[in-house]
């Protein structure tokens, strides 16, 4: 690396080797005779870069689904669709990143340039979420997500491979293994820290007069992304940079297209349709592509796994938002539950490798990759079955909303005497006690219908508009507020708050124009409500003081406070719990997280090993890219199912995914029984004369050469 002669860098400029990265055709040839090669210091820049990038990505994605729903105001279903479209692109763009890297820019410049696009996406997302800036939030947030998906996907196939390029093989094989261990640890460390931290920044920090601070929560990952670029750039003088050598994926696509085209046009029948491509691509490449296609057939059922697994950041987060996260003085935030998965991954990998697999092998169980993958898929199905049962439990606590052909009236009487409320056309006549309320269900409502109500009382004096014609709409709830200002009718919303925060409505029987009511959280002002305002307000869970009264509001609850003033002071008051607060604890989600993480170990990690071990030497990058694409297709499946809106209950959706996964694993098990494993020596012998084979960057022990499932 320290030669005196000038040399051309990857971008063609001339510079001395002392201050520029070393450009080599093959990092394993120049120093191959040196038995004591020093550990490459450049990898520490790469590892630091990866930590920052993963912090940025997972920090942003952890709070993304709630941002889409609570700030951009998409429905829960639409938020899920957008979230998974973003994830789909994030796993599709690695294919493009690999092609650009191997064919034109090389790994170093691809990482550097695409990371800049990535950082621009982070900055734009943070700016879009800050309402005072005035940027149209929805379009610019979606553009930002597209840039981030392009960035994270574009560099995904390059960073680890670029780190591997820094080592001289076979002399540094042990160092290479340690690098990948540290590299993997940096990924999980960045994920763990950001998954825990960004929900805190979102929830506990208040900015721009809002109860949350998404701009800060998005800005911190953006800053980390900029830091990652700086760190990566600073390591440039130390890097070994290989010139682009052409992308195998492109060659494979060309070979398949050429072979299919000739097979369709030619009358000459061959043993295999790909044999028609031998004249242009050579027998070795054609044979490798044949072997690759056999493995790709096994990949067909794999996307369903990711259709379940990737819902941890959407469906399971929305599920957690309807649960009680209080744990003593600490409150678990819904999006913080995602931290369980990376934490368990670090524990489960050694547990399975050194405990579970060796133990089961004694009973001849889970010895082959496909056996483990089928088992992991079934574990994932069980996890969603558990999640569906939890959703059923939650749905039993949801309020009863107006059904088809029905509307609801909640009549509140803030006076010290009872009142009579009647709607003669619907045979409704109810007595509402002093400082009380009553729920009235009206049946037979079709569309919008007119009705006349009558109110009488002995202590309210001459009631304004005590007889009034109103329009009632089907599947709608209303608040009927008896007041000195008249009988007030407003639409009601008693549904579970999607963000988990309690909602309160304050109704004053004798309101005073310009007079406000103040809710105090200890000594701090928490909420100011005009006595003439009967709207719903969100407030943080806790106990609040209003005048000399205390009221407790819990997560997910909807409350109405009825008040009668004594001059400008609170005379009498009553509190009504309209919607039951979240009563199912968030920790009940732990079993499903534990089960799906075990499923991930057996399915996803084993799947990567399977695709690597079964691929011909020249096709390993192709199968790795295709394995990533299964995740993109899995997210596309979610998008299709959510867009179809098959069910209106989350529990039914989860049961659907459970059934799909079980059916999918039955298909995979059937395919696995028929699959014959390619032995390690067969792959190594099948070298390619037309395409330079990749170096094997792992010393993992070969998977058992069993011929059957």
C-alpha positions in Angstrom: 0.0 0.0 0.0 2.9 2.3 0.5 4.6 2.2 -3.0 6.3 5.3 -4.3 4.9 5.2 -7.9 1.8 7.0 -8.9 -1.3 5.0 -9.7 -4.8 5.6 -11.0 -7.7 5.6 -8.6 -11.1 4.2 -9.3 -12.3 7.5 -10.7 -9.3 7.9 -13.0 -7.4 10.7 -11.2 -3.7 10.3 -10.6 -2.5 10.5 -7.1 0.2 9.0 -4.8 -0.6 5.9 -2.9 0.3 7.6 0.3 -2.9 9.7 0.4 -5.3 7.8 -1.8 -7.1 4.4 -1.5 -5.3 1.5 -3.2 -6.9 0.3 -6.4 -6.3 -3.4 -7.1 -7.6 -6.0 -9.5 -7.6 -8.6 -6.8 -6.8 -8.0 -3.2 -5.6 -11.5 -2.7 -2.7 -11.6 -5.2 -0.3 -8.7 -4.4 0.4 -9.8 -0.8 -0.4 -13.5 -1.2 3.1 -14.6 -0.2 3.1 -12.6 3.0 2.2 -14.9 5.8 1.9 -12.1 8.4 -0.5 -9.5 7.0 -1.4 -6.8 9.4 -5.1 -6.4 10.4 -6.6 -3.8 8.0 -7.4 -0.7 10.0 -9.8 0.4 7.3 -12.5 -2.0 8.5 -13.0 0.0 11.7 -14.2 2.9 9.5 -16.6 0.5 7.7 -17.9 -1.0 11.0 -18.5 2.5 12.4 -20.2 3.5 9.2 -22.5 0.5 9.4 -23.4 1.2 13.1 -24.4 4.7 12.3 -26.4 3.7 9.2 -28.3 1.0 11.0 -29.0 3.4 13.8 -30.4 5.8 11.3 -32.5 3.2 9.4 -34.1 1.4 12.4 -34.5 4.6 14.4 -36.6 6.1 11.5 -38.5 2.9 10.7 -39.4 2.3 14.4 -41.6 5.4 14.6 -42.7 5.4 10.9 -46.0 3.6 11.2 -47.2 5.9 14.0 -46.0 9.0 12.1 -48.0 8.0 9.1 -51.1 7.4 11.2 -50.9 10.1 13.9 -49.2 13.0 12.0 -50.0 12.5 8.3 -53.4 11.2 9.4 -53.6 8.2 7.1 -55.9 5.4 8.3 -54.3 2.5 10.1 -54.8 0.3 7.0 -53.3 2.9 4.6 -50.4 3.5 7.1 -49.7 -0.2 6.9 -49.7 -0.2 3.1 -47.3 2.8 2.9 -45.0 1.3 5.6 -44.7 -2.0 3.6 -44.4 -0.3 0.2 -41.4 1.5 1.8 -40.0 -1.8 3.1 -40.6 -3.5 -0.2 -38.5 -0.9 -2.0 -35.8 -1.1 0.6 -35.4 -4.8 -0.2 -35.8 -4.3 -4.0 -33.1 -1.6 -4.4 -30.2 -3.9 -3.2 -30.5 -5.6 -6.6 -30.0 -2.3 -8.4 -27.3 -1.3 -6.0 -25.3 -4.6 -6.7 -25.7 -4.1 -10.5 -24.5 -0.4 -10.3 -21.6 -1.3 -8.0 -20.3 -4.3 -9.9 -20.9 -2.9 -13.4 -20.0 0.8 -13.2 -19.2 2.6 -9.9 -17.5 0.0 -7.7 -18.4 -0.6 -4.1 -16.7 2.5 -2.6 -18.2 5.1 -4.9 -21.7 3.4 -4.8 -21.6 3.5 -0.9 -20.5 7.1 -0.9 -22.8 8.5 -3.5 -25.9 6.5 -2.5 -25.4 7.4 1.1 -25.6 11.1 0.2 -29.1 10.3 -1.3 -29.9 8.5 1.9 -28.9 11.5 4.0 -31.0 13.8 1.8 -34.0 11.6 2.5 -33.4 11.7 6.2 -33.1 15.5 6.2 -36.2 15.9 4.1 -38.2 13.6 6.3 -37.2 15.6 9.5 -38.1 18.9 7.7 -41.4 17.6 6.5 -42.5 16.5 9.9 -41.9 20.0 11.3 -45.2 21.8 10.7 -43.9 25.4 11.3 -41.6 25.1 8.3 -44.6 24.9 6.1 -43.5 22.1 3.7 -46.5 20.1 2.4 -46.1 17.1 4.8 -47.6 14.2 2.9 -45.9 14.5 -0.5 -42.5 15.5 0.8 -42.6 12.8 3.5 -43.3 10.2 0.8 -40.5 11.5 -1.4 -38.2 11.3 1.6 -39.2 7.7 2.2 -38.4 6.9 -1.4 -35.0 8.4 -1.1 -34.3 6.6 2.1 -35.4 3.3 0.6 -33.1 3.9 -2.4 -30.3 4.8 0.0 -30.5 1.9 2.4 -31.2 -0.6 -0.4 -28.5 0.7 -2.7 -25.7 0.3 -0.1 -27.0 -2.9 1.5 -25.1 -5.4 -0.8 -22.0 -3.2 -0.9 -20.9 -2.5 2.7 -20.2 -6.0 4.0 -18.6 -7.0 0.7 -16.5 -3.9 0.7 -15.3 -4.8 4.2 -14.5 -8.3 3.0 -12.4 -6.8 0.2 -10.0 -5.3 2.8 -8.7 -8.8 3.8 -6.1 -10.9 2.1 -7.2 -14.5 1.8 -6.4 -17.2 2.8 -3.9 -15.6 5.3 -6.5 -13.5 7.0 -9.4 -15.9 6.9 -9.7 -15.9 10.8 -9.6 -12.1 10.8 -12.3 -12.1 8.1 -14.6 -14.2 10.3 -14.0 -11.9 13.3 -14.8 -8.9 11.1 -18.2 -10.3 10.1 -18.9 -11.1 13.8 -18.1 -7.5 14.7 -20.0 -6.2 11.7 -23.1 -8.2 12.6 -22.8 -6.9 16.2 -22.6 -3.3 15.0 -25.8 -3.8 13.0 -27.7 -5.1 16.1 -26.2 -2.5 18.4 -27.3 0.3 16.2 -30.7 -1.3 15.9 -31.1 -1.9 19.6 -30.1 1.6 20.7 -32.2 3.5 18.1 -35.2 1.3 18.5 -35.3 2.2 22.2 -34.2 5.8 21.9 -36.3 7.3 19.0 -39.7 6.4 20.6 -38.5 8.3 23.7 -37.6 11.4 21.6 -40.9 11.1 19.8 -43.0 10.8 22.9 -41.2 12.5 25.8 -40.0 15.6 24.0 -42.5 18.3 23.0 -41.8 20.7 20.3 -43.7 23.2 18.1 -46.6 23.2 20.6 -47.3 19.6 20.0 -47.5 16.6 22.4 -44.7 14.8 20.5 -41.5 15.7 18.6 -41.2 13.7 15.4 -38.9 16.3 13.9 -36.3 15.6 16.6 -36.9 11.8 16.4 -36.3 11.9 12.6 -33.4 14.4 12.9 -31.2 12.3 15.2 -31.2 9.4 12.7 -30.5 11.9 9.9 -27.5 13.3 11.9 -26.2 9.8 12.4 -26.4 9.2 8.7 -24.4 12.3 7.9 -21.8 11.1 10.6 -21.7 7.7 8.9 -20.8 9.4 5.5 -18.1 11.4 7.2 -16.6 8.4 8.9 -16.7 6.4 5.7 -15.0 9.2 3.7 -12.3 9.6 6.4 -11.2 6.0 5.9 -10.6 6.5 2.2 -6.8 6.6 2.3 -6.7 3.2 3.9 -9.2 1.3 1.7 -8.4 -1.3 -0.9 -10.7 -0.7 -3.8 -11.4 -3.3 -6.4 -12.4 -2.2 -9.9 -15.9 -3.1 -11.1 -15.7 -6.6 -12.8 -19.3 -6.9 -14.2 -22.4 -8.1 -12.4 -23.2 -11.8 -12.4 -27.0 -11.0 -12.0 -26.9 -9.2 -15.3 -25.2 -12.1 -17.0 -27.7 -14.6 -15.6 -30.7 -12.5 -16.8 -29.1 -12.3 -20.2 -28.4 -16.0 -20.3 -32.0 -16.9 -19.3 -33.5 -14.4 -21.8 -31.3 -15.7 -24.6 -32.0 -19.3 -23.8 -35.8 -18.8 -23.6 -35.9 -16.8 -26.8 -33.9 -19.4 -28.7 -36.0 -22.2 -27.3 -39.2 -20.5 -28.4 -37.9 -19.8 -31.9 -35.8 -22.9 -32.6 -37.1 -26.2 -33.9 -34.0 -27.9 -32.4 -35.1 -29.5 -29.1 -32.5 -29.7 -26.4 -32.5 -31.7 -23.2 -33.0 -28.5 -21.3 -34.3 -25.2 -22.7 -31.2 -23.3 -21.3 -28.9 -25.5 -23.4 -29.8 -23.2 -26.3 -27.6 -20.5 -24.6 -24.4 -22.5 -24.6 -23.2 -21.1 -27.9 -23.1 -17.6 -26.5 -22.5 -18.0 -22.7 -20.6 -21.2 -22.5 -21.5 -24.6 -20.9 -20.2 -23.7 -17.4 -22.4 -20.6 -17.0 -25.4 -22.5 -18.4 -24.9 -25.4 -16.0 -24.6 -22.9 -13.1 -27.8 -21.2 -14.1 -29.6 -24.5 -14.2 -28.5 -25.3 -10.6 -29.5 -21.8 -9.6 -33.0 -22.2 -11.0 -33.4 -25.4 -9.0 -32.7 -23.5 -5.8 -34.9 -20.6 -6.8 -37.9 -23.0 -7.0 -37.5 -23.5 -3.3 -37.6 -19.8 -2.8 -41.2 -19.6 -4.1 -42.9 -20.1 -0.7 -40.4 -17.9 1.2 -42.1 -14.5 0.8 -45.1 -15.4 3.0 -42.7 -15.6 6.0 -41.7 -12.0 5.4 -45.4 -11.0 5.0 -45.7 -12.0 8.6 -42.3 -11.1 10.0 -42.2 -7.5 8.8 -45.5 -6.7 10.5 -43.7 -6.2 13.8 -43.3 -2.6 12.7 -46.8 -2.1 11.6 -49.6 -4.4 12.8 -48.0 -5.4 16.0 -47.1 -1.8 16.8 -50.7 -0.7 16.3 -51.7 -3.6 18.5 -49.4 -2.5 21.2 -50.9 1.1 21.0 -54.2 -0.4 22.3 -52.5 -2.0 25.3 -51.4 -0.8 28.8 -47.7 -0.1 28.9 -47.4 1.1 32.5 -44.7 -0.7 34.4 -44.4 1.0 37.8 -43.3 4.6 37.2 -42.1 3.6 33.7 -44.3 3.4 30.6 -43.4 1.2 27.7 -44.2 3.0 24.4 -45.9 0.9 21.7 -43.0 1.3 19.2 -40.5 0.4 21.9 -41.8 -3.2 21.8 -39.8 -3.7 18.6 -36.6 -3.6 20.6 -37.4 -7.1 21.8 -36.6 -8.7 18.5 -32.9 -7.5 18.0 -32.3 -8.1 21.7 -33.5 -11.7 21.5 -31.6 -12.3 18.2 -28.3 -11.7 20.0 -29.3 -14.2 22.7 -30.9 -16.8 20.4 -28.1 -17.2 17.8 -25.6 -18.8 20.2 -28.4 -20.6 22.0 -29.6 -22.3 18.9 -26.1 -22.9 17.4 -24.6 -24.4 20.6 -27.7 -25.7 22.4 -30.9 -26.3 20.5 -29.5 -27.7 17.3 -26.9 -30.0 18.8 -29.5 -31.3 21.3 -32.1 -32.0 18.6 -29.5 -33.5 16.4 -29.2 -36.3 18.9 -32.7 -37.3 18.0 -32.1 -36.8 14.3 -34.2 -33.6 14.3 -33.7 -30.4 12.4 -30.5 -31.5 10.9 -31.0 -30.1 7.4 -31.6 -26.4 6.4 -35.1 -27.0 4.9 -36.2 -28.9 8.0 -35.2 -25.9 10.1 -36.9 -23.5 7.7 -40.2 -25.4 7.8 -40.0 -25.5 11.6 -39.2 -21.8 11.7 -42.1 -21.0 9.4 -44.5 -23.0 11.7 -43.1 -21.1 14.7 -43.9 -17.8 12.9 -47.5 -19.1 12.2 -47.9 -19.9 15.9 -46.6 -16.3 16.8 -49.3 -14.8 14.6 -51.9 -17.2 16.1 -50.9 -15.9 19.6 -51.1 -12.4 18.2 -54.6 -13.0 16.9 -55.8 -14.3 20.2 -54.4 -11.2 21.9 -56.3 -9.1 19.4 -59.5 -11.0 20.2 -59.0 -10.2 23.8 -58.4 -6.5 23.0 -61.5 -6.3 20.8 -63.6 -7.6 23.6 -62.7 -4.3 25.5 -63.5 -2.0 22.5 -66.7 0.2 22.8 -69.9 -0.8 21.1 -70.1 1.6 18.1 -73.3 2.4 16.3 -74.1 -0.4 14.0 -75.8 -0.3 10.5 -79.3 1.2 10.8 -78.5 2.6 14.2 -77.3 5.8 15.9 -76.4 6.5 19.5 -77.2 9.5 21.8 -75.3 10.2 25.0 -77.4 12.7 27.0 -75.6 14.6 29.7 -77.4 16.6 32.5 -75.1 18.9 34.4 -77.8 20.2 36.7 -78.9 19.5 40.3 -82.2 18.1 39.2 -83.3 15.4 36.8 -84.4 16.0 33.2 -86.8 14.3 30.9 -85.7 13.6 27.3 -88.1 12.3 24.7 -88.1 11.6 20.9 -91.8 10.7 20.3 -91.2 9.4 16.8 -88.9 6.7 18.1 -90.8 6.0 21.3 -87.9 7.3 23.4 -88.5 8.8 26.8 -85.7 8.8 29.3 -85.0 10.4 32.7 -81.5 11.7 33.1 -80.5 12.0 36.8 -78.9 15.1 38.1 -75.2 15.4 37.1 -75.7 12.2 35.2 -75.8 10.8 31.7 -77.7 8.1 29.7 -77.0 6.2 26.5 -79.9 5.9 24.1 -79.7 3.6 21.0 -82.0 4.5 18.1 -82.8 1.8 15.7 -84.3 2.0 12.2 -82.1 4.9 11.1 -81.5 4.8 7.3 -79.0 7.3 5.9 -80.0 10.6 7.4 -83.4 11.1 9.1 -85.1 14.0 10.8 -86.3 13.7 14.4 -87.8 16.0 17.0 -86.7 15.8 20.6 -88.3 17.4 23.7 -86.6 18.2 27.0 -88.3 19.2 30.3 -86.9 19.9 33.8 -88.0 21.4 37.1 -84.8 23.3 37.9 -83.4 24.5 34.6 -85.8 27.5 34.3 -86.9 28.2 30.7 -84.8 25.9 28.6 -83.7 27.3 25.2 -84.8 25.2 22.2 -86.3 22.6 24.5 -88.2 21.3 21.4 -86.0 21.0 18.3 -85.8 19.2 15.0 -82.5 17.5 14.3 -80.9 15.3 11.6 -79.6 12.0 12.8 -77.2 10.0 10.6 -76.8 6.2 10.5 -73.8 4.6 12.2 -73.1 7.9 14.1 -72.9 8.8 17.8 -74.0 12.2 19.2 -73.5 14.1 22.5 -76.6 15.8 23.7 -75.5 18.5 26.2 -78.1 20.2 28.3 -76.9 23.8 28.8 -78.1 27.3 29.6 -76.9 28.1 26.1 -79.5 25.6 24.8 -79.6 21.9 24.0 -76.3 21.4 22.2 -75.9 18.4 19.8 -72.4 17.4 18.5 -71.0 14.3 16.9 -69.4 11.9 19.3 -66.3 9.7 18.9 -66.0 6.9 21.5 -63.6 4.7 19.5 -60.3 3.6 21.0 -57.8 6.4 20.5 -55.3 5.1 17.9 -52.4 6.8 19.5 -53.2 5.3 23.0 -53.6 8.7 24.6 -56.8 9.2 26.7 -59.5 11.6 25.3 -61.5 13.9 27.6 -64.6 16.1 26.9 -65.6 18.8 29.4 -69.3 19.7 29.5 -70.3 22.8 31.5 -74.0 23.4 32.3 -73.7 27.1 32.8 -70.7 28.2 30.7 -69.3 31.7 30.9 -67.9 33.3 27.7 -64.1 33.9 28.1 -63.8 31.7 31.2 -61.4 28.8 31.0 -60.9 25.6 32.9 -57.4 24.5 33.7 -56.3 20.9 34.2 -53.1 20.7 36.3 -50.5 17.9 36.3 -49.1 18.5 39.8 -48.1 22.2 39.5 -47.8 22.3 35.7 -50.6 23.3 33.3 -51.6 20.3 31.3 -54.7 21.5 29.4 -56.8 24.7 29.2 -60.4 24.2 28.0 -62.8 27.1 27.5 -66.1 26.5 29.4 -67.9 27.0 26.0 -65.8 24.3 24.3 -67.3 20.8 24.3 -64.7 19.1 22.0 -62.6 16.1 22.7 -59.0 16.7 23.8 -56.0 14.3 23.9 -54.1 14.3 27.2 -51.2 12.2 28.6 -52.2 9.4 31.0 -52.1 10.4 34.6 -54.0 12.1 37.5 -55.0 15.7 37.0 -56.4 18.4 39.3 -59.3 20.6 38.1 -60.3 23.1 40.8 -60.4 21.1 44.0 -61.3 17.8 42.2 -58.9 15.1 40.9 -59.5 13.0 37.8 -57.6 10.0 36.6 -57.2 9.4 32.9 -55.7 6.1 31.7 -54.3 4.9 28.3 -56.9 4.3 25.7 -59.8 5.6 27.7 -62.4 8.2 26.6 -63.9 10.3 29.4 -66.5 13.0 29.9 -66.4 15.5 32.7 -69.7 17.2 33.6 -69.5 20.4 35.6 -71.8 22.9 37.1 -70.2 26.3 37.9 -70.7 28.2 41.1 -70.0 31.7 39.9 -66.6 31.3 38.3 -65.6 28.4 40.4 -66.4 24.7 40.0 -69.4 23.8 42.0 -70.2 20.2 41.4 -68.7 17.8 38.9 -68.9 14.2 37.8 -66.7 12.0 35.7 -67.9 9.3 33.3 -65.7 6.6 31.7 -67.3 6.3 28.2 -64.7 4.0 26.7 -62.8 1.5 28.8 -59.1 2.3 29.1 -56.4 -0.2 27.9 -56.5 -3.0 30.4 -54.5 -5.7 28.6 -50.8 -5.3 29.5 -48.3 -4.8 26.8 -45.9 -7.4 28.2 -48.4 -10.0 27.0 -46.9 -9.4 23.6 -43.6 -10.9 24.7 -44.6 -14.6 23.9 -45.3 -13.7 20.2 -42.1 -11.8 20.0 -40.1 -14.7 21.5 -41.8 -17.2 19.2 -41.3 -15.2 16.0 -37.7 -14.5 16.9 -37.1 -18.2 17.3 -38.8 -18.6 13.9 -36.5 -16.0 12.4 -33.4 -17.9 13.6 -34.6 -21.1 12.0 -36.1 -19.6 8.9 -34.3 -16.4 7.8 -30.7 -17.1 9.0 -30.8 -20.7 7.9 -32.3 -19.5 4.6 -29.3 -17.3 4.0 -27.0 -20.2 4.7 -29.0 -22.5 2.5 -28.9 -20.1 -0.5 -25.1 -19.7 0.0 -24.3 -23.4 0.4 -26.5 -24.6 -2.5 -25.4 -22.0 -5.0 -22.6 -22.6 -7.6 -19.5 -20.7 -6.7 -20.2 -18.1 -9.4 -23.9 -17.8 -8.5 -23.7 -17.1 -4.8 -24.3 -13.3 -5.2 -27.3 -14.1 -7.4 -29.0 -16.3 -4.9 -28.2 -13.9 -2.1 -29.9 -11.1 -4.1 -32.9 -13.3 -4.8 -33.2 -14.2 -1.1 -33.4 -10.4 -0.3 -36.1 -10.1 -3.0 -38.3 -12.6 -1.2 -38.6 -10.0 1.6 -39.6 -7.4 -1.0 -42.3 -9.8 -2.4 -43.5 -10.5 1.2 -44.1 -6.9 1.8 -45.9 -6.7 -1.5 -48.2 -9.5 -0.3 -49.0 -7.4 2.8 -49.8 -4.4 0.6 -52.2 -6.4 -1.5 -54.0 -8.0 1.5 -54.3 -4.7 3.3 -55.5 -2.8 0.2 -58.2 -5.5 -0.4 -59.5 -4.8 3.2 -60.8 -8.3 3.5 -61.7 -8.1 7.2 -62.6 -5.2 9.4 -61.0 -6.7 12.5 -57.3 -7.1 13.2 -57.7 -10.5 14.8 -59.2 -11.8 11.6 -56.3 -10.5 9.6 -53.9 -12.2 11.9 -55.7 -15.5 11.6 -55.6 -15.1 7.8 -51.8 -14.7 7.9 -51.6 -17.7 10.3 -53.5 -19.9 7.9 -51.4 -18.7 4.9 -48.2 -19.5 6.8 -49.3 -23.0 7.7 -50.4 -23.7 4.2 -47.1 -22.2 2.9 -45.0 -24.4 5.1 -46.9 -27.5 4.0 -46.0 -26.6 0.5 -42.4 -26.0 1.5 -42.2 -29.3 3.3 -43.5 -31.1 0.2 -40.9 -29.4 -1.9 -38.2 -30.1 0.6 -38.9 -33.8 0.6 -38.2 -33.8 -3.2 -35.2 -31.6 -3.0 -31.7 -33.1 -3.2 -28.9 -31.1 -1.6 -25.9 -30.1 -3.7 -22.8 -31.4 -2.0 -20.1 -28.9 -1.2 -17.5 -30.5 -3.5 -19.9 -30.4 -6.4 -20.2 -26.7 -6.1 -16.5 -26.1 -5.8 -15.8 -28.2 -8.8 -18.3 -26.4 -10.9 -16.2 -23.3 -11.5 -17.0 -20.8 -14.3 -14.6 -20.1 -17.1 -16.7 -17.2 -18.4 -17.3 -15.3 -15.1 -14.8 -14.8 -12.4 -16.0 -16.7 -9.3 -16.4 -14.9 -6.1 -14.2 -15.7 -3.2 -15.9 -17.5 -0.3 -16.1 -15.0 2.6 -17.0 -17.4 5.3 -15.5 -20.4 7.0 -18.9 -21.7 8.3 -18.9 -25.4 8.5 -20.6 -27.1 5.5 -24.2 -28.0 6.0 -24.8 -31.7 6.2 -24.9 -33.4 2.8 -28.2 -35.2 3.4 -30.0 -36.1 0.2 -33.5 -35.8 1.7 -35.6 -33.4 3.8 
